[in-house]
């Protein structure tokens, strides 16, 4: 439905009633059309969209009840208010049982009409809001989570915070799976339009011959097969945000029409004569270099500059490996809930393997890998062997012989965040070395602490921090029985030190 004050159709066979109501509502700012019969009303409704229809109950030919039934069938989101003489109140109540929103009795006054109309419009907005929230909840249920603490993703958060409160058009650039739609949703949800619709459009998923009707909608009978009017995606986003995902996939002809919508802030359905004003915030995303697309003649330069008021680059996952443990842990919790699994956790070694990957599919690929491991692993702990075969360890194997120059973590070439890199490498190195020391000392924490030059309390803290409580070394020379050798020493029998 349109934003207030709204579009109203007045249907009555008495001309003076139509004129009086039209004058009353027009001076209040409502857009009004009139029809002298149900038949004429249906012709108008087939070509235009209305929020509320006032219909006389007693009319020659098709009466108000007949019109109500047709409107309920063809435009179910349009609310109908019956207008009737006092003697027909029982029939008006019957109309409400059949789907009319309310009724007013003749003679009526201006305040009564406006009050009923305002209540009807508010009812319509609430219904629209309820539908929108249900749709967004459904869309978000399986969405990747927008998480991270790295410098790369923190920069994204900063830009979102700056642009969210504005109406500026934002072009979001990034590889597939980096979270471009999540960034768009975050901009929308943190701005003044958060309670209005967020309409996401995958421009590459709409067949070219259907693009205009999908974007702009059409009136009934506009072309063969148009049996009922359709609200386009642009009108659905009225008052809210229109997100154009993979905008580079729009054909040139459609780019021209979209540019006009953005410039004029109005949309016209196929088969409709009068354009309709829309209030949009437009966000766009692409995984291509739009400057190159412009140079190649595949994207209009004027549309490019219209969209690229603010540019937001989403970093690939390989540029923020320190965020992988947080993301993987969250995705594991999601996978456990979604698939009704027993609680599971990620072993530090598995997290190190994942942190060392290039992740061409980015966050989306990470989520799929974690869910696959959650389903296929047998025990409560997901280790490196539970990860898909195409993920290979590039770190030390605790307790196993490994060359001293083996890399503990692979640092991406373009990662220059020294502070984050030092923190990540330090944590990984401590995990490897403590694990190796536990292995060499048969799991005895007192001897391990002495070997590492740590106090026993500090060692126990680090064991808990790096999830090494149930550590089982791979070097069985210290444990010929093959059983777990991370047994507590004598002091451990009384429980961990605090």
C-alpha positions in Angstrom: 0.0 0.0 0.0 1.1 3.6 -0.6 2.2 5.8 2.1 -0.3 8.3 3.7 -2.5 10.0 2.9 -3.5 7.4 0.4 -5.5 6.7 -2.8 -9.3 6.5 -2.6 -11.9 5.3 -5.0 -15.5 6.5 -4.4 -18.3 4.4 -6.0 -21.8 5.7 -5.9 -24.6 6.1 -8.5 -25.6 9.5 -7.0 -23.4 12.2 -8.5 -23.8 14.7 -5.7 -22.6 12.0 -3.1 -19.5 11.4 -5.3 -18.7 15.1 -5.5 -19.2 15.8 -1.8 -17.0 12.9 -0.7 -14.4 13.7 -3.3 -14.2 17.4 -2.2 -14.1 16.4 1.5 -11.2 14.0 1.0 -9.2 15.9 -1.7 -8.9 19.0 0.5 -7.4 16.7 3.2 -4.7 15.6 0.8 -6.1 12.3 -0.4 -5.9 11.3 -4.1 -9.5 10.6 -5.1 -11.1 8.9 -8.2 -14.9 8.4 -8.6 -17.1 5.8 -10.4 -20.8 5.9 -11.0 -21.2 2.1 -11.1 -19.6 -1.1 -9.9 -18.8 -1.9 -13.5 -16.9 1.4 -14.0 -15.2 0.9 -10.6 -13.8 -2.5 -11.7 -12.5 -1.0 -15.0 -10.6 1.7 -12.9 -9.3 -0.8 -10.4 -7.9 -2.9 -13.2 -5.7 0.0 -14.2 -4.9 1.8 -11.0 -4.1 0.8 -7.4 -6.1 2.1 -4.5 -5.8 1.8 -0.7 -9.5 2.1 0.1 -12.7 1.9 -1.8 -15.9 3.6 -0.6 -18.8 1.8 -2.2 -22.5 2.5 -2.1 -24.5 -0.6 -1.0 -27.5 0.0 -3.2 -26.7 0.6 -6.9 -28.4 -0.4 -10.1 -26.8 -3.4 -11.9 -24.1 -4.9 -9.7 -24.7 -3.8 -6.1 -22.2 -3.1 -3.4 -22.1 -6.7 -2.2 -21.3 -7.9 -5.7 -18.6 -5.3 -6.1 -17.2 -6.3 -2.7 -16.9 -9.9 -3.8 -15.1 -8.9 -7.0 -12.7 -6.6 -5.2 -11.9 -9.3 -2.6 -11.0 -11.6 -5.5 -9.1 -9.2 -7.7 -7.4 -6.8 -5.3 -7.6 -8.5 -1.8 -5.2 -6.0 -0.2 -7.6 -3.1 -1.0 -9.9 -2.3 1.9 -13.6 -1.6 1.2 -15.9 0.7 3.2 -19.7 0.4 2.5 -21.8 3.5 2.3 -25.5 2.9 3.1 -28.8 4.4 4.1 -29.9 3.8 7.7 -32.6 1.4 6.6 -29.9 -0.9 5.2 -27.7 -1.3 8.3 -28.3 -5.0 8.5 -27.1 -5.4 4.9 -24.0 -3.4 5.7 -23.2 -5.6 8.7 -23.6 -8.6 6.4 -21.1 -6.9 4.0 -18.6 -6.7 6.9 -19.0 -10.4 7.5 -18.1 -11.0 3.9 -15.0 -8.9 4.1 -15.8 -5.2 4.1 -13.6 -3.2 6.5 -16.4 -1.0 7.9 -19.5 1.0 6.9 -20.8 4.5 7.2 -24.5 5.5 7.2 -26.1 8.3 5.2 -26.3 11.2 6.0 -22.7 11.4 7.1 -20.3 14.2 8.0 -16.8 15.0 7.0 -15.2 14.0 10.3 -16.9 10.7 10.3 -15.6 9.8 6.8 -12.1 11.0 7.6 -12.0 9.0 10.9 -13.1 5.8 9.3 -10.7 6.3 6.4 -7.7 7.0 8.6 -8.5 3.8 10.6 -8.7 1.8 7.4 -5.4 3.2 6.2 -3.7 2.4 9.5 -5.2 -1.1 9.3 -3.7 -1.5 5.8 -0.3 -0.4 7.0 -0.3 -2.8 9.9 -1.2 -5.7 7.5 1.6 -4.6 5.1 4.0 -4.4 8.0 3.1 -7.8 9.3 3.6 -9.3 5.8 6.9 -7.6 5.5 8.2 -8.7 8.8 7.2 -12.3 8.1 8.9 -12.1 4.8 12.1 -10.7 6.3 12.2 -13.2 9.1 11.9 -16.0 6.5 14.7 -14.4 4.4 17.0 -13.9 7.4 16.5 -17.4 8.9 19.4 -18.9 6.9 21.3 -15.8 6.2 25.0 -15.5 6.9 25.7 -13.6 10.1 27.4 -10.3 9.8 30.2 -10.8 12.5 33.8 -10.0 13.0 36.4 -8.0 14.9 39.1 -7.6 12.3 40.4 -4.3 11.1 39.0 -5.0 7.6 35.4 -5.7 8.8 35.6 -2.9 11.4 36.1 -0.4 8.6 32.9 -1.8 7.0 31.1 -1.2 10.2 32.3 2.3 10.4 31.1 3.2 6.9 27.7 1.6 7.6 27.3 3.7 10.8 28.1 6.9 8.8 25.8 6.3 5.9 22.8 4.6 7.6 21.1 7.8 8.7 21.4 9.4 5.3 19.5 8.7 2.0 22.7 8.5 0.0 22.8 5.7 -2.6 25.5 3.1 -1.7 27.3 0.8 -4.1 28.5 -2.3 -2.3 31.4 -4.0 -4.0 32.7 -7.5 -3.2 33.2 -11.1 -4.3 30.4 -13.6 -4.1 29.7 -14.7 -0.6 31.3 -11.7 1.2 28.0 -10.5 2.7 26.9 -7.7 0.4 23.2 -8.2 1.1 23.9 -8.3 4.8 25.7 -5.0 4.6 22.7 -3.6 2.7 20.3 -4.9 5.3 22.5 -3.4 8.1 22.4 0.0 6.4 18.6 -0.2 6.2 18.0 -1.5 9.7 20.2 1.1 11.3 18.6 4.0 9.5 15.3 5.9 9.7 13.6 3.5 7.3 14.1 0.4 9.5 10.3 0.0 10.0 9.6 0.2 6.3 10.1 -2.4 3.6 13.5 -3.8 2.5 13.0 -5.2 -1.0 16.0 -7.2 -2.3 16.1 -7.8 -6.1 18.6 -10.2 -7.7 19.0 -8.5 -11.1 20.7 -11.6 -12.6 17.8 -13.9 -11.7 15.0 -12.2 -13.5 14.4 -13.2 -17.2 15.0 -10.2 -19.5 11.5 -10.3 -20.9 9.9 -10.1 -17.4 12.1 -7.4 -16.0 9.9 -4.4 -16.7 6.8 -6.1 -15.3 8.7 -7.4 -12.2 10.2 -4.0 -11.4 7.2 -1.7 -12.3 4.2 -4.0 -12.1 1.2 -3.9 -14.5 -2.5 -3.3 -14.6 -5.1 -6.0 -15.3 -5.3 -6.6 -19.0 -2.1 -4.8 -19.9 -1.0 -7.8 -21.9 -2.0 -11.4 -22.6 -2.0 -13.3 -19.3 -2.3 -10.2 -17.1 -5.5 -11.5 -15.4 -5.0 -9.3 -12.3 -3.0 -6.2 -11.5 0.5 -6.7 -10.1 2.4 -4.4 -7.8 6.0 -4.0 -9.0 9.1 -4.3 -6.8 9.7 -0.6 -6.9 6.3 0.2 -5.5 6.7 -2.5 -2.9 9.8 -0.7 -1.6 7.9 2.7 -1.4 8.9 4.4 1.8 11.7 1.9 2.4 14.8 0.5 0.7 15.3 -1.1 -2.7 18.4 -3.3 -2.9 19.6 -4.1 -6.4 21.9 -7.1 -6.1 24.2 -7.9 -9.0 23.1 -4.6 -10.6 25.7 -5.1 -13.4 23.4 -7.8 -14.8 20.7 -5.3 -15.8 20.4 -5.0 -19.6 21.0 -1.5 -21.0 17.3 -1.0 -21.9 16.3 -1.6 -18.3 19.2 0.6 -17.0 17.6 3.5 -18.8 14.2 2.9 -17.2 15.7 2.4 -13.8 17.7 5.6 -14.1 14.5 7.5 -14.8 12.8 6.1 -11.7 15.8 7.2 -9.6 15.8 10.7 -11.1 12.1 11.4 -11.2 11.2 9.4 -8.1 8.1 8.0 -9.7 7.0 4.8 -11.3 4.4 3.9 -13.8 2.9 0.4 -14.2 2.7 -1.2 -17.6 -0.7 -0.2 -19.0 -1.1 2.7 -16.6 -1.3 6.3 -17.9 -0.4 8.2 -14.7 2.9 7.8 -12.9 3.0 7.4 -9.2 5.4 9.1 -6.8 7.7 6.8 -4.8 10.1 7.5 -1.9 13.0 5.1 -2.1 16.5 4.6 -0.7 18.5 2.7 -3.3 21.4 0.4 -2.4 23.2 -1.6 -5.1 25.7 -4.4 -5.1 28.0 -6.0 -7.7 30.9 -8.5 -7.9 32.2 -6.8 -11.1 34.2 -3.7 -11.7 31.5 -1.3 -12.9 34.1 1.1 -14.3 35.3 -1.6 -16.6 31.7 -2.4 -17.5 31.2 1.3 -18.4 34.3 1.3 -20.5 33.2 -1.8 -22.3 29.8 -0.2 -23.0 27.9 -2.7 -20.9 26.8 -0.3 -18.2 25.6 3.2 -18.5 28.0 5.8 -17.1 25.1 8.1 -15.8 23.6 5.2 -13.9 27.0 4.3 -12.5 27.5 7.7 -11.0 23.9 7.8 -9.8 24.5 4.6 -7.8 28.1 5.2 -6.7 27.5 8.1 -4.4 29.1 6.1 -1.6 31.3 3.1 -2.3 31.5 0.2 0.3 34.0 -2.6 -0.3 33.3 -5.9 1.4 36.6 -7.7 2.2 37.0 -11.3 1.2 37.4 -13.8 4.0 41.0 -14.4 3.2 41.7 -10.8 4.3 40.2 -11.3 7.7 41.2 -14.8 8.9 41.1 -13.8 12.5 37.3 -13.6 12.2 37.0 -17.2 11.1 36.8 -18.7 14.6 34.0 -16.4 15.6 32.1 -17.1 12.4 32.7 -20.8 12.5 31.5 -21.1 16.1 28.3 -19.2 15.3 27.6 -21.3 12.2 28.2 -24.5 14.1 25.6 -23.4 16.7 23.2 -22.7 13.8 23.9 -26.0 12.1 23.3 -27.9 15.4 19.9 -26.3 15.9 18.8 -26.5 12.3 19.6 -30.2 12.0 18.6 -31.3 15.5 22.1 -32.5 16.4 23.7 -33.0 19.8 25.8 -30.1 21.0 29.2 -29.9 19.3 32.3 -27.7 19.4 35.2 -27.0 17.1 38.7 -28.2 18.1 41.4 -25.5 17.9 43.2 -27.6 15.3 40.1 -27.5 13.1 39.8 -23.7 13.5 43.5 -23.4 12.5 43.0 -25.4 9.4 40.0 -23.2 8.4 42.0 -20.0 9.2 44.7 -21.1 6.8 42.4 -21.4 3.7 41.9 -19.0 0.9 38.0 -19.4 0.9 37.1 -18.5 -2.7 33.5 -18.8 -1.7 34.0 -16.5 1.3 31.6 -16.5 4.3 29.0 -18.5 2.4 31.5 -21.3 1.7 32.7 -21.3 5.4 29.1 -21.7 6.5 28.6 -24.7 4.2 31.8 -26.3 5.3 30.9 -26.0 9.0 27.4 -27.4 8.4 28.8 -30.3 6.5 31.3 -31.1 9.3 28.6 -30.8 11.9 26.4 -33.3 10.1 29.2 -35.8 9.2 31.2 -35.8 12.4 30.5 -38.6 14.9 31.6 -37.1 18.2 31.0 -33.9 20.1 34.3 -32.3 18.9 34.9 -31.4 15.3 38.6 -32.0 14.4 40.6 -31.5 11.2 39.7 -34.9 10.0 36.0 -34.0 10.1 36.5 -31.2 7.6 35.8 -31.7 3.9 38.7 -33.4 2.0 39.5 -30.2 0.1 40.5 -28.4 3.3 44.1 -29.4 4.1 46.0 -28.5 7.3 48.8 -26.0 6.9 49.8 -25.9 10.6 51.7 -28.0 13.1 50.1 -31.2 14.2 50.5 -31.1 18.0 52.6 -34.0 19.3 53.7 -35.1 15.9 57.2 -34.6 14.4 57.2 -31.5 12.3 60.1 -29.4 10.8 60.8 -26.4 12.9 60.4 -24.1 10.0 56.9 -25.3 9.3 54.5 -22.4 9.1 52.1 -22.0 12.1 49.8 -19.9 10.1 49.7 -18.6 6.5 49.5 -14.9 6.4 47.8 -13.5 3.2 50.0 -11.3 1.1 47.8 -8.3 1.3 47.1 -8.5 5.0 49.1 -5.7 6.6 47.3 -5.4 10.0 50.4 -6.0 12.1 48.6 -5.9 15.5 46.0 -8.5 14.5 48.6 -10.7 12.8 50.8 -10.8 15.9 47.8 -11.6 18.1 46.6 -14.4 15.7 50.1 -16.0 15.3 50.8 -15.7 19.0 47.6 -17.6 19.9 48.2 -20.3 17.3 51.8 -20.7 18.4 50.8 -21.0 22.1 48.2 -23.6 21.2 50.7 -25.7 19.2 53.6 -25.5 21.7 51.4 -26.2 24.8 49.9 -29.1 23.0 53.3 -30.4 22.0 54.6 -30.0 25.6 51.5 -31.8 27.0 52.3 -34.7 24.6 56.0 -34.9 25.6 55.1 -34.9 29.3 52.3 -37.4 29.0 49.7 -34.9 29.9 51.1 -34.1 33.3 50.4 -30.5 33.9 52.9 -29.8 36.6 55.8 -31.1 34.5 54.4 -29.3 31.4 54.2 -26.0 33.3 57.9 -26.4 34.4 59.0 -27.3 30.9 57.3 -24.2 29.5 58.5 -21.9 32.3 54.9 -21.1 33.4 53.2 -21.3 36.7 50.7 -24.2 37.0 47.9 -21.7 37.3 48.9 -19.9 34.1 49.1 -23.2 32.3 45.6 -24.3 33.4 44.3 -20.9 32.3 45.8 -21.4 28.8 44.6 -25.0 28.6 41.1 -23.7 29.2 41.5 -20.8 26.8 42.8 -23.0 23.9 40.4 -25.8 24.6 43.1 -28.4 25.4 41.3 -30.0 28.4 40.8 -33.3 26.6 44.0 -33.2 24.6 45.1 -36.6 23.3 48.7 -36.5 21.9 49.5 -38.2 18.6 53.0 -39.3 19.9 52.2 -42.7 21.4 55.8 -43.3 22.5 54.9 -41.6 25.8 51.8 -43.7 26.1 52.3 -47.2 24.8 48.8 -48.3 25.7 47.3 -45.9 23.1 45.1 -44.4 25.7 44.7 -40.6 26.2 47.8 -39.4 28.0 46.5 -36.0 29.1 45.8 -37.5 32.5 45.9 -35.1 35.4 48.9 -35.4 37.7 48.6 -35.9 41.4 47.7 -32.3 42.1 45.0 -32.4 39.4 43.0 -35.1 41.2 41.4 -32.5 43.5 40.2 -30.5 40.5 41.6 -27.5 38.6 43.3 -24.7 40.5 41.5 -21.4 40.5 
